[in-house]
Amino acid sequence: MDTQEKMNEELKATVEEAVENAMEEPTETTSAEGEAPETEESEKELSPEEQLQVQVDNLTQELDDYKDKYLRLSAEFDNYRKRTMKEKAELILNGGEKAFKAILPVIDDMERALATMQKATDVEAVKEGVALIYNKFIQILGQNGVKTIETQEKELDTDFHDAIAIIDAPTEELKGKILDCVETGYTLNDKVIRHAKVVVGK
């Protein structure tokens, strides 16, 4: 084989080797690119099933949060209810404490008056003492919101008065008006606690 043929053979061998290498590179590239889809797949949006699972997880977390808030509010309301019931019970039990303490001095005066009556000879002095105690008692009632219902020559008002009898009026001006009060009525902070029993003229 001459030199020219030898060179042609070497060139042919080189070309064939290059072709083989070129054919092998796509395989490596394909292999390299074969890994790329995995990366791209990981960066793709989640599948519908996965999206649904994420929503379920989020809703479950929200539900847990709302449940925790509900339990806290329920516990706070229960404590508030118990505290309110306790305060109401104490108010019912001891609500009259202020009024009772206010009338204790009147009881003291009555005790002293009773002791004085045992040896008193001046009836007028006893009457005056009893009148003073009565006025003091009425004053204390007024300080605690208790007031007497006015009746004398007032128009009959069924919101405050209870007519137990009707008699002839002595004058025309007194017709339909209260002539006498048989039992005094009272209001507590403007609320009627006992109607006045009255006699009305006709």
Order of alpha helices (4+ residues) and beta strands (2+ residues): alpha-alpha-alpha-alpha-beta-beta-beta-beta-beta-beta
